[in-house]
Amino acid sequence: MAEYRLKPVLKTVKQSFYLEDENGNKVYEANMTKFSLLGASPYDFINHVTNKTEVHKVGKTITAEEGGGMIASLAKSSWFKFDGQKIWDYLHDLGIRIDTGIQGGKLGMSYNVTLKGQPLAAIATSTPKGKAIVTMGNYLDVTCEEKDLDMAFLVAFSIAKTEQLFYN
């Protein structure tokens, strides 16, 4: 198993994320190639290990709160469309399941990801260097096999791009 960190690129209107290895090398990235104000935007999903690029349409994030107060924060439903389908439905149809928990001893969330019942990745919220507070979802530590980078990246990208805390 290898350890990676998912980071956002924050200083641009074209939202993107990248996954780097322990040495700071980009191993995977998703770059918005054209900003669309109303509809889905095209993204290049680039696996630098296999030198494979796929283009996908990624919609705007939609978040709905249920209830009020602190309960609303925990009961958020947040998603975006991925190639025309809600991302959580898309991943579920592939056999992805995400077991969510609270990180022991740290302020943050952990996600154990399986594919058709087999372990795929462990993902956890992470604190950016120089920051004392966790930016929920934007920085993620990802542990997976190199062969599982495509699917592990898509799950981590989805968690980072949405505001939902629990995915069970």
DSSP file (Angstrom, degrees, kcal/mol; ACC not computed):
  #  RESIDUE AA STRUCTURE BP1 BP2  ACC     N-H-->O    O-->H-N    N-H-->O    O-->H-N    TCO  KAPPA ALPHA  PHI   PSI    X-CA   Y-CA   Z-CA
    1    1 A M              0   0    0      0, 0.0     2,-0.3     0, 0.0   144,-0.2   0.000 360.0 360.0 360.0 137.9    0.0    0.0    0.0
    2    2 A A  E     -A  144   0A   0    142,-2.7   142,-2.0    19,-0.0     2,-0.4  -0.820 360.0-130.9-111.9 153.8    1.2    3.5   -0.9
    3    3 A E  E     +A  143   0A   0     -2,-0.3    19,-0.5   140,-0.2     2,-0.3  -0.883  29.1 170.3-109.2 136.4    0.3    6.7    0.8
    4    4 A Y  E     -A  142   0A   0    138,-3.0   138,-2.6    -2,-0.4     2,-0.4  -0.863  24.4-136.1-134.6 165.9   -0.8    9.8   -1.1
    5    5 A R  E     -AB 141  20A   0     15,-2.1    15,-2.4    -2,-0.3     2,-0.5  -0.994  11.7-145.8-129.9 128.1   -2.3   13.2   -0.3
    6    6 A L  E     -AB 140  19A   0    134,-3.4   134,-1.6    -2,-0.4    13,-0.2  -0.783  24.5-179.5 -89.2 130.1   -5.1   14.8   -2.3
    7    7 A K  E     - B   0  18A   0     11,-3.0    11,-2.7    -2,-0.5     2,-0.2  -0.964  20.7-130.5-130.8 147.4   -4.8   18.6   -2.6
    8    8 A P  E     - B   0  17A   0      0, 0.0     2,-0.7     0, 0.0     9,-0.2  -0.605  14.2-131.5 -89.4 156.7   -7.0   21.2   -4.2
    9    9 A V  E     + B   0  16A   0      7,-2.7     7,-0.7    -2,-0.2     3,-0.3  -0.949  33.3 175.6-103.1 109.9   -5.7   24.0   -6.5
   10   10 A L        +     0   0    0     -2,-0.7     2,-0.5     1,-0.2    -1,-0.1   0.674  55.0  74.4 -96.3 -19.9   -7.4   27.0   -4.9
   11   11 A K  S    S+     0   0    0      3,-0.1     2,-0.3     2,-0.0    -1,-0.2  -0.141  88.5  64.4 -95.3  42.2   -6.2   30.0   -6.8
   12   12 A T  S    S-     0   0    0     -2,-0.5     4,-0.1    -3,-0.3    -3,-0.1  -0.989  74.8-129.0-155.2 152.9   -8.2   29.6  -10.0
   13   13 A V  S    S+     0   0    0     -2,-0.3     2,-1.3     1,-0.1    -1,-0.1   0.746  97.9  80.6 -73.1 -23.3  -11.8   29.6  -11.2
   14   14 A K  S    S-     0   0    0     21,-0.1    18,-0.2    18,-0.1    -1,-0.1  -0.704  85.9-143.2 -86.0  94.1  -11.1   26.2  -12.9
   15   15 A Q        +     0   0    0     -2,-1.3    17,-0.8    16,-0.1     2,-0.3  -0.299  30.8 163.1 -61.6 134.6  -11.3   23.9   -9.9
   16   16 A S  E     -BC   9  31A   0     -7,-0.7    -7,-2.7    15,-0.2     2,-0.3  -0.982  22.3-158.3-149.8 161.9   -8.9   21.1   -9.8
   17   17 A F  E     -BC   8  30A   0     13,-1.8    13,-2.8    -2,-0.3     2,-0.3  -0.967   7.5-165.5-137.1 151.5   -7.4   18.5   -7.5
   18   18 A Y  E     -BC   7  29A   0    -11,-2.7   -11,-3.0    -2,-0.3     2,-0.5  -0.983  14.0-140.2-139.9 155.8   -4.2   16.5   -7.6
   19   19 A L  E     -BC   6  28A   0      9,-3.4     8,-3.1    -2,-0.3     9,-1.5  -0.950  22.5-169.9-113.5 127.3   -2.8   13.5   -5.7
   20   20 A E  E     -BC   5  26A   0    -15,-2.4   -15,-2.1    -2,-0.5     6,-0.2  -0.881  15.7-128.0-119.6 153.4    0.8   13.5   -4.8
   21   21 A D    >   -     0   0    0      4,-2.3     3,-2.1    -2,-0.3   -17,-0.2  -0.197  45.6 -82.6 -85.4-176.0    3.1   10.7   -3.4
   22   22 A E  T 3  S+     0   0    0    -19,-0.5   -18,-0.1     1,-0.3    -1,-0.1   0.709 130.0  54.7 -62.6 -20.7    5.3   10.9   -0.3
   23   23 A N  T 3  S-     0   0    0      2,-0.1    -1,-0.3     0, 0.0    -3,-0.0   0.370 120.6-105.5 -94.1   3.7    8.0   12.7   -2.4
   24   24 A G  S <  S+     0   0    0     -3,-2.1     2,-0.4     1,-0.3    -2,-0.1   0.591  72.7 143.2  84.6  10.4    5.6   15.4   -3.6
   25   25 A N        -     0   0    0      1,-0.1    -4,-2.3     2,-0.0     2,-0.4  -0.686  55.6-117.6 -85.4 135.1    5.3   14.0   -7.1
   26   26 A K  E     +C   20   0A   0     -2,-0.4    -6,-0.3    -6,-0.2     3,-0.1  -0.576  38.0 168.6 -69.6 125.1    1.9   14.4   -8.8
   27   27 A V  E     +     0   0A   0     -8,-3.1    21,-1.9    -2,-0.4    22,-0.9   0.602  67.1   9.8-109.1 -20.0    0.6   10.9   -9.5
   28   28 A Y  E     +CD  19  47A   0     -9,-1.5    -9,-3.4    19,-0.2    -1,-0.4  -0.985  64.4 174.8-156.7 146.9   -2.9   11.8  -10.5
   29   29 A E  E     -CD  18  46A   0     17,-1.9    17,-3.2    -2,-0.3     2,-0.5  -0.995  22.0-150.7-154.2 155.8   -4.9   14.9  -11.2
   30   30 A A  E     -CD  17  45A   0    -13,-2.8   -13,-1.8    -2,-0.3     2,-0.5  -0.979  23.5-174.5-126.5 115.8   -8.3   16.2  -12.3
   31   31 A N  E     -CD  16  44A   0     13,-2.4    13,-2.7    -2,-0.5     2,-0.4  -0.945  25.1-131.5-117.9 126.4   -8.2   19.5  -14.2
   32   32 A M  E     - D   0  43A   0    -17,-0.8    11,-0.3    -2,-0.5     3,-0.2  -0.618  21.2-171.0 -69.7 125.7  -11.2   21.5  -15.3
   33   33 A T  S    S+     0   0    0      9,-2.7     2,-0.3    -2,-0.4    -1,-0.2   0.720  70.5  18.7 -94.6 -22.9  -10.4   22.4  -18.9
   34   34 A K  S    S-     0   0    0      8,-0.9     2,-0.3     2,-0.0    -1,-0.3  -0.932  75.8-131.2-150.6 124.3  -13.3   24.8  -19.5
   35   35 A F        -     0   0    0     -2,-0.3     2,-0.5    -3,-0.2   -21,-0.1  -0.584  20.3-164.8 -75.6 130.7  -15.4   26.6  -16.9
   36   36 A S        -     0   0    0     -2,-0.3     5,-0.1     3,-0.2    -2,-0.0  -0.978  10.2-157.9-117.7 121.7  -19.1   26.3  -17.5
   37   37 A L  S    S+     0   0    0     -2,-0.5    -1,-0.1     1,-0.1     4,-0.1   0.880  88.9  14.3 -65.7 -39.5  -21.3   28.8  -15.6
   38   38 A L  S    S+     0   0    0      2,-0.1    22,-0.2    21,-0.0    -1,-0.1   0.819 121.8  38.7-108.3 -40.1  -24.5   26.7  -15.8
   39   39 A G  S    S-     0   0    0      1,-0.2    -3,-0.2    20,-0.1     2,-0.1  -0.181  96.7 -55.4-103.9-165.9  -23.8   23.2  -16.9
   40   40 A A        -     0   0    0     19,-0.1    19,-0.3    -5,-0.1    -1,-0.2  -0.382  50.3-136.6 -70.2 149.7  -21.2   20.5  -16.3
   41   41 A S  E     - E   0  58A   0     17,-2.8    17,-2.9    -2,-0.1     2,-0.3  -0.855  18.4-112.6-108.2 143.9  -17.5   21.3  -17.1
   42   42 A P  E     - E   0  57A   0      0, 0.0    -9,-2.7     0, 0.0    -8,-0.9  -0.573  34.9-169.2 -74.6 137.5  -15.1   19.0  -18.9
   43   43 A Y  E     -DE  32  56A   0     13,-2.8    13,-2.2    -2,-0.3     2,-0.6  -0.971  19.3-138.3-124.8 141.4  -12.3   17.7  -16.7
   44   44 A D  E     -DE  31  55A   0    -13,-2.7   -13,-2.4    -2,-0.4     2,-0.7  -0.908  15.0-159.0 -94.1 120.8   -9.1   15.8  -17.7
   45   45 A F  E     -DE  30  54A   0      9,-3.4     9,-2.3    -2,-0.6     2,-0.6  -0.913  16.3-168.6 -99.4 112.7   -8.5   13.0  -15.3
   46   46 A I  E     -DE  29  53A   0    -17,-3.2   -17,-1.9    -2,-0.7     2,-0.8  -0.913  18.5-163.6-115.8 118.4   -4.8   12.2  -15.7
   47   47 A N  E  >> -DE  28  52A   0      5,-3.0     5,-1.4    -2,-0.6     4,-1.2  -0.884   5.5-170.8 -95.9 107.4   -3.1    9.1  -14.2
   48   48 A H  T  45S+     0   0    0    -21,-1.9   -20,-0.2    -2,-0.8    -1,-0.1   0.653  81.7  60.4 -75.7 -15.6    0.7   10.0  -14.4
   49   49 A V  T  45S+     0   0    0    -22,-0.9    -1,-0.2     1,-0.1   -21,-0.1   0.912 120.7  23.4 -75.6 -44.0    1.7    6.5  -13.4
   50   50 A T  T  45S-     0   0    0      2,-0.2    -2,-0.2    -3,-0.1    -1,-0.1   0.483 101.1-127.7 -98.9  -4.4    0.0    4.9  -16.5
   51   51 A N  T  <5 +     0   0    0     -4,-1.2     2,-0.4     1,-0.2    -3,-0.2   0.849  60.7 144.7  57.1  36.8    0.1    8.1  -18.7
   52   52 A K  E   < -E   47   0A   0     -5,-1.4    -5,-3.0     2,-0.0     2,-0.4  -0.894  31.7-167.5-108.7 134.4   -3.6    7.6  -19.3
   53   53 A T  E     -E   46   0A   0     -2,-0.4     2,-0.4    -7,-0.2    -7,-0.2  -0.979   4.0-175.6-122.3 133.8   -6.0   10.6  -19.6
   54   54 A E  E     -E   45   0A   0     -9,-2.3    -9,-3.4    -2,-0.4     2,-0.5  -0.976  17.5-140.0-125.1 142.1   -9.8   10.4  -19.6
   55   55 A V  E     +E   44   0A   0     -2,-0.4     2,-0.3   -11,-0.2   -11,-0.2  -0.885  26.7 173.1-102.8 130.0  -12.2   13.2  -20.1
   56   56 A H  E     -E   43   0A   0    -13,-2.2   -13,-2.8    -2,-0.5     2,-0.6  -0.952  32.6-121.4-133.1 152.8  -15.3   13.4  -17.9
   57   57 A K  E     -E   42   0A   0     -2,-0.3    26,-3.2   -15,-0.2     2,-0.5  -0.857  29.3-168.7 -94.6 124.0  -18.1   15.9  -17.5
   58   58 A V  E     -EF  41  82A   0    -17,-2.9   -17,-2.8    -2,-0.6    24,-0.2  -0.964   6.6-151.8-119.8 122.3  -18.3   17.1  -13.8
   59   59 A G        -     0   0    0     22,-3.1   -19,-0.1    -2,-0.5     2,-0.1  -0.175  31.6 -76.8 -84.1 178.2  -21.3   19.2  -12.7
   60   60 A K        -     0   0    0    -22,-0.2    21,-0.4     1,-0.1     2,-0.4  -0.432  53.3-101.5 -72.5 149.4  -21.7   21.8   -9.9
   61   61 A T        -     0   0    0     19,-0.1     2,-0.5    -2,-0.1    19,-0.2  -0.600  35.0-161.4 -75.8 130.3  -21.9   20.5   -6.3
   62   62 A I  E     -K   79   0B   0     17,-3.5    17,-2.4    -2,-0.4     2,-0.4  -0.958   7.8-173.6-113.5 127.6  -25.4   20.5   -5.0
   63   63 A T  E     -K   78   0B   0     -2,-0.5     2,-0.4    15,-0.2    15,-0.2  -0.986   4.6-174.7-127.3 129.0  -25.9   20.4   -1.2
   64   64 A A  E     -K   77   0B   0     13,-2.8    13,-2.7    -2,-0.4     2,-0.4  -0.976  12.8-148.4-121.5 133.3  -29.2   20.0    0.7
   65   65 A E        -     0   0    0     -2,-0.4     2,-0.4    11,-0.2    11,-0.2  -0.798   5.3-155.5-101.3 144.1  -29.5   20.2    4.4
   66   66 A E        -     0   0    0      6,-0.4     9,-0.3    -2,-0.4     2,-0.2  -0.972  61.3  -7.2-118.7 131.2  -32.1   18.3    6.4
   67   67 A G  S    S-     0   0    0     -2,-0.4     2,-0.3     5,-0.1    -2,-0.1  -0.513  88.7 -80.4  84.9-156.5  -33.3   19.5    9.8
   68   68 A G  S >> S+     0   0    0     -2,-0.2     3,-0.8     4,-0.0     4,-0.6  -0.918  76.9   9.4-144.2 168.5  -31.7   22.5   11.6
   69   69 A G  H >> S-     0   0    0     -2,-0.3     4,-1.0     1,-0.2     3,-0.6  -0.251 122.2 -15.8  62.8-145.0  -28.7   23.5   13.7
   70   70 A M  H 3> S+     0   0    0      1,-0.2     4,-1.4     2,-0.2     3,-0.3   0.828 134.5  62.5 -62.9 -33.8  -25.9   21.0   14.2
   71   71 A I  H <> S+     0   0    0     -3,-0.8     4,-1.8     1,-0.2    -1,-0.2   0.875  97.7  57.4 -61.0 -37.3  -28.0   18.1   13.0
   72   72 A A  H << S+     0   0    0     -4,-0.6    -6,-0.4    -3,-0.6    -1,-0.2   0.885 102.8  54.3 -61.6 -38.7  -28.3   19.8    9.6
   73   73 A S  H >< S+     0   0    0     -4,-1.0     3,-0.6    -3,-0.3    92,-0.3   0.874 113.6  41.4 -63.4 -36.5  -24.5   19.9    9.2
   74   74 A L  H 3< S+     0   0    0     -4,-1.4    92,-0.3     1,-0.2    -1,-0.2   0.747 113.4  53.3 -82.2 -23.7  -24.4   16.1    9.8
   75   75 A A  T 3< S+     0   0    0     -4,-1.8    -1,-0.2    -9,-0.3    -2,-0.2   0.119  77.7 138.9-100.7  20.7  -27.4   15.3    7.7
   76   76 A K    <   -     0   0    0     -3,-0.6     2,-0.5    87,-0.2    90,-0.3  -0.369  41.0-154.3 -65.9 142.4  -26.2   17.1    4.5
   77   77 A S  E     +K   64   0B   0    -13,-2.7   -13,-2.8    87,-0.1     2,-0.4  -0.985  23.3 173.0-114.4 118.0  -26.7   15.4    1.2
   78   78 A S  E     +K   63   0B   0     -2,-0.5     2,-0.3   -15,-0.2   -15,-0.2  -0.990   7.5 140.2-134.0 133.3  -24.1   16.7   -1.2
   79   79 A W  E     -K   62   0B   0    -17,-2.4   -17,-3.5    -2,-0.4     2,-0.3  -0.959  28.0-152.9-158.6 169.9  -23.4   15.5   -4.7
   80   80 A F        -     0   0    0     -2,-0.3     7,-2.7   -19,-0.2     2,-0.4  -0.951  34.3 -99.2-144.2 162.4  -22.5   16.5   -8.3
   81   81 A K  E     - G   0  86A   0    -21,-0.4   -22,-3.1    -2,-0.3     2,-0.5  -0.709  28.7-164.1 -88.5 137.6  -23.2   14.9  -11.6
   82   82 A F  E >  S-FG  58  85A   0      3,-3.5     3,-1.5    -2,-0.4   -24,-0.2  -0.971  79.8 -19.6-121.4 111.8  -20.4   12.8  -13.2
   83   83 A D  T 3  S-     0   0    0    -26,-3.2    -1,-0.1    -2,-0.5   -25,-0.1   0.875 131.9 -49.3  51.6  40.1  -21.0   12.1  -16.8
   84   84 A G  T 3  S+     0   0    0    -27,-0.3     2,-0.4     1,-0.2    -1,-0.3   0.386 121.7  96.7  88.2  -2.7  -24.7   12.9  -16.3
   85   85 A Q  E <  S-G   82   0A   0     -3,-1.5    -3,-3.5    -5,-0.0    -1,-0.2  -0.928  86.0 -96.7-121.0 143.7  -25.2   10.7  -13.2
   86   86 A K  E  >  -G   81   0A   0     -2,-0.4     4,-2.6    -5,-0.3     3,-0.4  -0.355  38.4-126.6 -55.4 134.0  -25.2   11.6   -9.5
   87   87 A I  H  > S+     0   0    0     -7,-2.7     4,-2.7     1,-0.2     5,-0.2   0.855 106.4  50.9 -57.7 -40.3  -21.7   10.7   -8.4
   88   88 A W  H  > S+     0   0    0      1,-0.2     4,-2.1     2,-0.2    -1,-0.2   0.866 112.3  47.1 -70.4 -33.3  -22.8    8.5   -5.4
   89   89 A D  H  > S+     0   0    0     -3,-0.4     4,-2.6     2,-0.2    -2,-0.2   0.905 111.7  52.0 -67.5 -42.1  -25.1    6.5   -7.7
   90   90 A Y  H  X S+     0   0    0     -4,-2.6     4,-1.1     2,-0.2    -2,-0.2   0.946 113.9  42.0 -58.6 -50.7  -22.3    6.2  -10.3
   91   91 A L  H  X>S+     0   0    0     -4,-2.7     5,-2.5     1,-0.2     4,-0.6   0.899 113.5  52.8 -65.3 -40.8  -19.9    4.9   -7.6
   92   92 A H  H ><5S+     0   0    0     -4,-2.1     3,-1.2     1,-0.2    -1,-0.2   0.908 105.7  54.2 -60.8 -42.4  -22.5    2.6   -6.1
   93   93 A D  H 3<5S+     0   0    0     -4,-2.6    -1,-0.2     1,-0.3    -2,-0.2   0.791 105.4  54.3 -63.2 -27.8  -23.3    1.1   -9.5
   94   94 A L  H 3<5S-     0   0    0     -4,-1.1    -1,-0.3    -3,-0.3    -2,-0.2   0.625 126.6-101.5 -78.7 -13.6  -19.6    0.3   -9.9
   95   95 A G  T <<5S+     0   0    0     -3,-1.2    21,-2.6    -4,-0.6    22,-0.5   0.547  70.9 149.6 103.5  10.6  -19.7   -1.6   -6.5
   96   96 A I  E   < -H  115   0A   0     -5,-2.5     2,-0.4    19,-0.2    -1,-0.3  -0.610  20.2-178.4 -79.4 134.2  -18.0    1.1   -4.4
   97   97 A R  E     -H  114   0A   0     17,-2.2    17,-2.5    -2,-0.3     2,-0.5  -0.989  10.7-156.9-129.5 142.4  -19.1    1.3   -0.7
   98   98 A I  E     -H  113   0A   0     69,-0.4     2,-0.6    -2,-0.4    15,-0.2  -0.972   1.6-161.7-125.2 118.2  -17.8    3.9    1.8
   99   99 A D  E     -H  112   0A   0     13,-2.8    13,-2.7    -2,-0.5     2,-0.3  -0.893  19.0-155.3 -99.4 117.0  -17.8    3.2    5.5
  100  100 A T  E     +H  111   0A   0     -2,-0.6     2,-0.3    11,-0.2    11,-0.2  -0.702  21.0 158.6 -99.5 142.0  -17.5    6.5    7.3
  101  101 A G  E     -H  110   0A   0      9,-2.5     9,-2.9    -2,-0.3     2,-0.5  -0.944  42.3 -99.0-149.1 171.7  -16.2    7.1   10.8
  102  102 A I  E     -H  109   0A   0     -2,-0.3     7,-0.3     7,-0.2     2,-0.2  -0.832  45.9-110.6 -95.8 132.4  -14.7    9.8   13.0
  103  103 A Q    >   -     0   0    0      5,-2.1     3,-1.0    -2,-0.5     2,-0.3  -0.406  32.5-118.8 -64.3 130.4  -10.9    9.7   13.3
  104  104 A G  T 3  S+     0   0    0      1,-0.2    -1,-0.1    -2,-0.2     3,-0.1  -0.542  92.7   2.8 -70.4 129.7   -9.8    8.6   16.7
  105  105 A G  T 3  S+     0   0    0     -2,-0.3     2,-0.3     1,-0.2    -1,-0.2   0.409 120.7  78.2  78.9  -3.2   -7.7   11.2   18.5
  106  106 A K  S <  S-     0   0    0     -3,-1.0     2,-1.0     2,-0.1    -1,-0.2  -0.945  84.7-111.9-135.4 156.4   -8.1   13.8   15.7
  107  107 A L  S    S+     0   0    0     -2,-0.3     2,-0.3    -3,-0.1    27,-0.1  -0.794  81.6  69.2 -84.9 106.8  -10.7   16.2   14.5
  108  108 A G  S    S-     0   0    0     -2,-1.0    -5,-2.1    -5,-0.2     2,-0.3  -0.970  74.6 -86.7 166.0 179.8  -11.7   14.7   11.2
  109  109 A M  E     -H  102   0A   0     -2,-0.3    16,-2.5    -7,-0.3     2,-0.4  -0.826  22.8-154.8-117.5 152.9  -13.3   11.9    9.2
  110  110 A S  E     -HI 101 124A   0     -9,-2.9    -9,-2.5    -2,-0.3     2,-0.4  -0.965   5.7-162.2-126.3 147.8  -12.1    8.5    8.0
  111  111 A Y  E     -HI 100 123A   0     12,-3.6    12,-2.8    -2,-0.4     2,-0.6  -0.974   5.9-160.6-134.0 117.0  -13.5    6.6    5.0
  112  112 A N  E     -HI  99 122A   0    -13,-2.7   -13,-2.8    -2,-0.4     2,-0.5  -0.889  19.9-159.5 -97.1 119.7  -12.9    2.9    4.4
  113  113 A V  E     -HI  98 121A   0      8,-3.1     7,-3.1    -2,-0.6     8,-1.6  -0.852  11.1-176.5-108.2 130.1  -13.6    2.2    0.7
  114  114 A T  E     -HI  97 119A   0    -17,-2.5   -17,-2.2    -2,-0.5     2,-0.5  -0.906  16.3-150.1-121.4 154.1  -14.4   -1.2   -0.7
  115  115 A L  E >  S-HI  96 118A   0      3,-3.0     3,-1.9    -2,-0.3   -19,-0.2  -0.975  84.5 -21.4-123.4 114.0  -15.0   -2.3   -4.3
  116  116 A K  T 3  S-     0   0    0    -21,-2.6   -20,-0.1    -2,-0.5    -1,-0.1   0.873 130.0 -49.5  51.8  41.5  -17.3   -5.3   -4.6
  117  117 A G  T 3  S+     0   0    0    -22,-0.5    -1,-0.3     1,-0.2   -21,-0.1   0.334 117.4 109.9  86.4  -7.0  -16.6   -6.2   -1.0
  118  118 A Q  E <  S-I  115   0A   0     -3,-1.9    -3,-3.0     1,-0.1    -1,-0.2  -0.827  79.1 -98.8-104.1 141.3  -12.8   -6.0   -1.3
  119  119 A P  E     +I  114   0A   0      0, 0.0    -5,-0.3     0, 0.0     3,-0.1  -0.299  46.1 165.0 -57.2 134.5  -10.7   -3.3    0.4
  120  120 A L  E     -     0   0A   0     -7,-3.1    25,-0.6     1,-0.4     2,-0.3   0.714  55.9 -17.7-116.3 -49.3   -9.8   -0.5   -2.1
  121  121 A A  E     -IJ 113 144A   0     -8,-1.6    -8,-3.1    23,-0.1     2,-0.5  -0.995  42.4-135.8-159.2 156.1   -8.6    2.5   -0.1
  122  122 A A  E     -IJ 112 143A   0     21,-2.2    21,-2.7    -2,-0.3     2,-0.4  -0.991  29.9-175.9-114.7 126.8   -8.4    4.2    3.3
  123  123 A I  E     +IJ 111 142A   0    -12,-2.8   -12,-3.6    -2,-0.5     2,-0.3  -0.965   4.6 176.0-126.6 139.6   -9.1    7.9    3.1
  124  124 A A  E     -IJ 110 141A   0     17,-2.2    17,-3.2    -2,-0.4   -14,-0.2  -0.999  35.8-104.1-143.8 144.6   -8.9   10.4    5.9
  125  125 A T  E     - J   0 140A   0    -16,-2.5     2,-0.3    -2,-0.3    15,-0.2  -0.352  44.3-161.1 -62.8 150.5   -9.3   14.2    6.2
  126  126 A S        -     0   0    0     13,-2.3     9,-0.7     9,-0.3    13,-0.4  -0.930  18.9-117.6-137.9 155.2   -6.0   15.9    6.6
  127  127 A T        -     0   0    0     -2,-0.3     7,-0.1     7,-0.2     3,-0.1  -0.835  32.7-123.8 -95.4 127.2   -4.6   19.2    7.8
  128  128 A P    >   -     0   0    0      0, 0.0     3,-2.0     0, 0.0     5,-0.0  -0.344  43.1 -85.0 -63.9 150.7   -2.7   21.3    5.3
  129  129 A K  T 3  S+     0   0    0      1,-0.3     3,-0.1     3,-0.0     0, 0.0  -0.311 116.2  18.1 -57.2 135.5    0.8   22.3    6.2
  130  130 A G  T 3  S+     0   0    0      1,-0.2     2,-0.4    -3,-0.1    -1,-0.3   0.447 103.1 106.7  83.9  -0.4    0.9   25.4    8.4
  131  131 A K    <   -     0   0    0     -3,-2.0    -1,-0.2     1,-0.1     4,-0.1  -0.913  51.3-163.4-114.8 140.4   -2.8   25.1    9.3
  132  132 A A  S    S+     0   0    0     -2,-0.4     2,-0.4    -3,-0.1    -1,-0.1   0.683  73.7  66.0 -91.1 -20.0   -4.0   24.1   12.8
  133  133 A I  S    S-     0   0    0     -5,-0.0     2,-0.3     3,-0.0    -1,-0.0  -0.849  85.6-116.1-110.5 139.4   -7.6   23.4   11.7
  134  134 A V        -     0   0    0     -2,-0.4     2,-1.0    -7,-0.1    -7,-0.2  -0.518  17.1-141.1 -69.2 131.1   -8.8   20.6    9.3
  135  135 A T    >>  -     0   0    0     -9,-0.7     3,-1.0    -2,-0.3     4,-1.0  -0.833  35.6-120.4 -90.8  99.2  -10.3   21.9    6.1
  136  136 A M  T 34 S-     0   0    0     -2,-1.0     2,-0.2     1,-0.3     4,-0.1  -0.128  80.1 -13.1 -52.1 119.7  -13.0   19.3    5.9
  137  137 A G  T 34 S+     0   0    0      2,-0.3    -1,-0.3     1,-0.1    25,-0.1   0.001 112.2  90.8  87.0 -30.5  -12.8   17.3    2.7
  138  138 A N  T <4 S+     0   0    0     -3,-1.0     2,-0.5    -2,-0.2    -2,-0.1   0.908  89.3  40.2 -73.3 -40.6  -10.4   19.5    0.8
  139  139 A Y  S  < S+     0   0    0     -4,-1.0   -13,-2.3   -13,-0.4     2,-0.4  -0.935  76.5 176.3-107.6 126.3   -7.1   17.8    1.9
  140  140 A L  E     -AJ   6 125A   0   -134,-1.6  -134,-3.4    -2,-0.5     2,-0.5  -0.987  28.2-139.6-133.5 139.4   -7.3   14.0    2.1
  141  141 A D  E     -AJ   5 124A   0    -17,-3.2   -17,-2.2    -2,-0.4     2,-0.5  -0.856  26.5-165.9 -92.0 130.7   -4.7   11.3    2.9
  142  142 A V  E     -AJ   4 123A   0   -138,-2.6  -138,-3.0    -2,-0.5     2,-0.5  -0.975  11.0-171.5-124.5 126.5   -5.3    8.3    0.6
  143  143 A T  E     +AJ   3 122A   0    -21,-2.7   -21,-2.2    -2,-0.5     2,-0.3  -0.977  31.4 124.1-118.1 122.0   -3.8    4.9    1.1
  144  144 A C  E     -AJ   2 121A   0   -142,-2.0  -142,-2.7    -2,-0.5     2,-0.2  -0.972  61.6 -81.1-161.8 170.3   -4.2    2.4   -1.7
  145  145 A E    >   -     0   0    0    -25,-0.6     3,-1.8    -2,-0.3     7,-0.2  -0.569  42.0-119.5 -76.4 147.0   -2.4    0.1   -4.1
  146  146 A E  G >  S+     0   0    0      1,-0.3     3,-1.6    -2,-0.2     4,-0.2   0.850 113.9  60.8 -56.5 -35.5   -0.9    1.8   -7.1
  147  147 A K  G 3  S+     0   0    0      1,-0.3    -1,-0.3     2,-0.1     3,-0.3   0.680 102.7  53.0 -66.4 -17.0   -3.1   -0.4   -9.4
  148  148 A D  G <> S+     0   0    0     -3,-1.8     4,-2.7     1,-0.2     5,-0.3   0.235  74.1 110.8-101.7  11.8   -6.2    1.1   -7.7
  149  149 A L  H <> S+     0   0    0     -3,-1.6     4,-2.9     1,-0.2     5,-0.3   0.874  71.9  56.1 -56.8 -42.7   -5.3    4.8   -8.3
  150  150 A D  H  > S+     0   0    0     -3,-0.3     4,-1.8    -4,-0.2    -1,-0.2   0.946 116.3  34.2 -57.1 -51.9   -8.0    5.5  -10.8
  151  151 A M  H  > S+     0   0    0      2,-0.2     4,-2.2     1,-0.2    -1,-0.2   0.899 118.1  52.0 -73.8 -40.9  -10.9    4.4   -8.5
  152  152 A A  H  X S+     0   0    0     -4,-2.7     4,-2.4     1,-0.2    -2,-0.2   0.900 110.7  49.6 -62.9 -39.8   -9.3    5.7   -5.3
  153  153 A F  H  X S+     0   0    0     -4,-2.9     4,-3.2    -5,-0.3     5,-0.2   0.929 108.9  51.8 -64.2 -44.3   -8.7    9.1   -6.8
  154  154 A L  H  X S+     0   0    0     -4,-1.8     4,-2.0    -5,-0.3    -2,-0.2   0.898 111.9  46.5 -60.8 -40.6  -12.3    9.3   -8.1
  155  155 A V  H  X S+     0   0    0     -4,-2.2     4,-2.3     2,-0.2    -1,-0.2   0.939 115.0  45.8 -66.3 -46.5  -13.6    8.5   -4.6
  156  156 A A  H  X S+     0   0    0     -4,-2.4     4,-2.7     1,-0.2    -2,-0.2   0.910 112.2  51.6 -63.5 -42.1  -11.3   11.0   -2.9
  157  157 A F  H  X S+     0   0    0     -4,-3.2     4,-2.1     1,-0.2    -1,-0.2   0.900 110.5  49.8 -57.7 -43.1  -12.1   13.7   -5.5
  158  158 A S  H  X S+     0   0    0     -4,-2.0     4,-1.0    -5,-0.2    -2,-0.2   0.893 111.3  47.3 -66.3 -41.9  -15.8   13.1   -4.8
  159  159 A I  H  < S+     0   0    0     -4,-2.3     3,-0.5     1,-0.2    -2,-0.2   0.925 114.7  47.1 -64.3 -44.6  -15.4   13.4   -1.1
  160  160 A A  H  < S+     0   0    0     -4,-2.7    -2,-0.2     1,-0.2    -1,-0.2   0.839 111.7  50.3 -67.2 -33.5  -13.3   16.6   -1.4
  161  161 A K  H  < S+     0   0    0     -4,-2.1    -1,-0.2    -5,-0.2     2,-0.2   0.647 107.7  61.1 -82.3 -15.6  -15.7   18.2   -3.9
  162  162 A T  S  < S-     0   0    0     -4,-1.0   -99,-0.1    -3,-0.5   -83,-0.0  -0.597  71.2-138.8-108.6 170.9  -18.8   17.6   -1.8
  163  163 A E        +     0   0    0     -2,-0.2     2,-0.3  -101,-0.2   -87,-0.2   0.222  62.2 120.3-111.6  11.1  -19.8   18.8    1.7
  164  164 A Q        -     0   0    0      1,-0.1    -2,-0.1   -86,-0.1   -87,-0.1  -0.593  42.0-168.5 -79.9 136.5  -21.4   15.5    2.9
  165  165 A L  S    S+     0   0    0     -2,-0.3     2,-0.4   -92,-0.3    -1,-0.1   0.841  70.3  47.9 -92.3 -38.3  -19.7   14.0    6.0
  166  166 A F        +     0   0    0    -92,-0.3    -1,-0.2   -90,-0.3   -67,-0.1  -0.899  50.7 171.3-113.0 133.3  -21.3   10.6    6.1
  167  167 A Y              0   0    0     -2,-0.4   -69,-0.4     1,-0.1    -1,-0.1   0.347 360.0 360.0-120.1   3.1  -21.4    8.3    3.0
  168  168 A N              0   0    0    -71,-0.1    -1,-0.1   -68,-0.0   -69,-0.1   0.536 360.0 360.0 -55.0 360.0  -22.6    4.9    4.4
